Amino acid sequence: MLAGDASFDDAGGALERHGAFLARWAAEQEVQTNEVQRAWGLLPGFLSVVDGRPLDLLELGPSAGLNLLWDRYRYRYSTGHWGDGPLELAGEDRTPPPRELFERRVVVTRRRGIDRSPVDVTTEHGARLLQAFVWADQTERLERLRRAIDVVRRDPPELLRGDYVAELPRLLRDRVPGAQLVVFQTASTMYLGEEELRALRGALHDAARDEPLVFVTTGRAPADDGFALEVERYPDGRRERLAVFDFHGAWLDWGR
C-alpha cells in the first residue's frame, strides 16, 4: 500500500499482518481530504473578483493547502484556458464561464490557511495521509493529488493550526498593504453551527469597515446538486451566486 509494506493484490494478508494498526488508525485519525480538482470550479470565482491589486489569500479549512496554490495550475474550459502550471485541471463545463474572464491575470503576494488539523505534505507522512483518504481504485484522482503535492512542495503556503472562527478576527487584522484580501473556503463551513456562522460573518464585516474584502465560498446547492459558488462582499455582506459545480469539481454550470 502507500508505505510499500502491503499490496491490494494481497489484501487479506495485509489485514492479517497490520490489522491492529489499521483498527487503531481508523479509530483515532480524523478524515482529512483536499480535492484539488475543486480549484477548477473555484478559478472563475477568483477571476471574477480580482480588482488589479495583488491578492492576499486566506483559506478557511485548507487541509494541506492544495487549493491555496490555485494560480499555479493550468486550467482548460470550452471557452478558454488559464495558467501555465505543471498540473492541468479540466472538467465538463455544462454552461461555461465567459471567455473574457480568462484574460485576467493575478499576482498572489501571500497565501495563508488555518485548519484544526493541517496536513504537511512536504513530509512523507503527510503525503501518505492525504492519499490514504482516496479510494484505491480512483487512480486518476490519486495521480492528480500526487502531482498537486509536488507543486506544493516547491513553495508551500503558510498553514496555521487553530479554530478559524475563533482566530479569524486576528488573522483579518493582519493585512498586506496595497493587496486585495480574498478569504475563501470549500466544504468547511457546512460543518459549522448557526452561531459559528454568525461569528464568522461578523468578523468579516468588522474587518472590512476600514477596507473592503471579498469572501469566495461554497455551500450546498438546492436539491443537494453540487456546490453553489458564491461571492460575499464586505462590509455590506452583499451576496452573489456565480455557479454550481460538482462536489469534487467534475462539472460546472456557470450562471446557474
N, C-alpha and C positions, 0 to 999 in steps of 0.2 A: 504494500500500500504506500502511502505518501513517504514514509521514512525508509522504505525498502525492506522492512522486516517481514512483510507478509504480501500475499497476492490474492486478487479476486479469483484467480484460477484455482485457488485452494482456500476458499472462504471458510469451510468447515474447520480446516486445520488452524487457520488464523484465529478463529473464535476459541478453539480449544487452548491454544498457546497464550493468547492475550485476553482471554475473557474477563479476568479480574480487572485488568487495566481499563478495558473498554467500558465495563459496568461503572467503574468509579468515574471515568472521564465523562460519560453521558450524564451521570448524576450531578456532577459538580460544575461542568463547563456550560456557561451561558451561550446561547446561539448568537453568533456574530457573522453577518453576511455583508458583502459590499459588492453589489452588482454594477459593474462599470458600464454595461450596456444602457443603463438608465441615463447616462450622460447624453446619449443620442436623443432622448426625449427632452432633456433639460436645455441643451445648447440653444435652440431657438428662443427659449425664455430668457436666457442670459443676454443673447444678442439684442433682444427687444428692449432691454432696459439700459444698455450702455449709453453714456452721455458724452463720450470723448475723453474722459479722465481715466487714469489708471485705476484698476479695480483693487479694492481691499476686500478679500473674500473671507467670510466666516461661515463655516458649515456646522450645523447642529446635528449631532449624532453621526459623525463621519465614518465610524468603524476604522478602517485603515487609511482613509483619506483618498481613495482612488478617484472619487468624483471631484475632489478639490483640485485635481490636475486636468480638468475637462478641456482646457485650452491647449493641452499638449497631445491631444489625439487628433486623428483625421476623421472627417465625417462625410457621409455621402447621402444625399436626398435626391429625389427625382427633379427638384428644381435647382439644385446646385451642390457644390462641395465647399467645405470649410476646413482649414487647418492642414498641417503637413506632418503630423506626428507619425511614429512608427506603428501605431495601432489604429486600424480603420474600423469605425463603427457605422453600421448601416441597418436599415430595417424596412418595414412596409409603411411608407407614408401614404395612408389612405387619402387624406387631404393634406398635401404638402405645405410647409411654411412658404411664405412669399420669397421669391428669388432675391429681392433686394436685401433681405436680412443677411445673406451670406457675403455681402460686400463689406460688412462691418468688421473691423479689426479691433482687438483688445490687447492691452498690456496689463498683466497682473503684477502688482507691486508687493502683495503679501497674501499668504494663504494660511488660515488657522482653522482648526476644528476642535470641538470639545465633545467628549463622549465619556460615559461612565466606565467603559472598558475598551479603550482604544487598542487597536492591533498594530504592532510594529512589524510590518512586512519586510523591513530591512534585515530582520533576523530569520533564520531558517524555521524556528518555532512559529513565529508569527505568520509566515507564508504558508506553512503546513496547516496551521489552524484555520485560516481563511479558506483554503482549498478543501478542508475536511467537511465543510458545510455545503459543498456542491455535490449533487448526485453523481456517482462514479460513471454512469453511462452518458452524462452530459459532457461529452468530450470537447465540443466546440466551446461551451461555456468555460470549461477548465482552461483551455488554451487561451481564451481571451483574458481570463483572470491572470494567468501567468505572465502574459505579455504586459498587462497593466502593472503588475508588481514590478517588472523590470523598469518601467517608466518611473514609478515612484522611487525606486532605489537610486536613481540617478540624481534626484534632488527632492528629498522628502518634504512634505508640508509640516507645519508645526501642529502636533496633536497634543491636546491637553486632556487630562483626566479630571472629570468632575460632573456635577449635575448642571446641565446647561441652563435650566430655568433659574437656579439659584445664582449662577455665575454670570448670567447674561448682562446685567447692568454694569458690572465691572469691565467685561470684555468690550462692551459698546462704547465705554468712555475712552478706551484706548484706540484712537483712530489715526490713520496715516494722513498727515496734512496734504491737501490737494488731491486726494484719492476719493473715488466713489465707493462707499461702503455697500456691499451686497451680502446680505445674510441669506442663507438658503438651507433647506432640509429636504430630504426624500425619505418617506416611510418611517419617520421617527416621532413626529408629533401625534400620530394616531394612537400612541401608547400613553399620552398624557391625559389627565383628568381635566374637567372644565376649569377648575381653579388654577391649575398649572398653565392652561392655555391663556387664561385672562392675564396671569402674571407675565407670560412671555410677550403678549401683545402690548401690555402696559409698559414693559421695559423698552420695546421698540419705539413706542410713541414718545416716551420721555427722552430717549436718546436722540430723537430726531427733532427736538424742539430747536436746537441750535443749528443743526444741519440735516437736511432730509436724507433718508436712506430707503432702500428697497428690500423686500423680503420675497424671494422666489421660493415657492412652497408647493407641495403636493398634498392632496387628500383624496379619499375615495370618491370616485365619480358616481353619479346616480346609477342605481341598479348594480352597484359594485362592479362596473365595467371599466376597469383600469383606474389610473390616477388622473385627477383633474390638476392640470398645471396652472397655477395662479400667481399673480404678482400683487403684492400689497405694498402700497406706497405710504410712507410715514413722513410727517406726523399725523396726517388725517386718517390713515388706515384704509384709504380707497382701494378696493379690490377689483381685479380684472382677471377673468378666466381666458387663457390663451389657447389651451388644447386639452385633449385627453390622450394619454398614452398607456400602453400595456404596462402591467406591474413590473415586468422585467425589461421593458423597453423594446419589445419585438415589433410594435406598430405604433403609429402616431396619427392622430386626427386633429389637424390644426383648425382653430376657429370654432371648435365644437363647444 
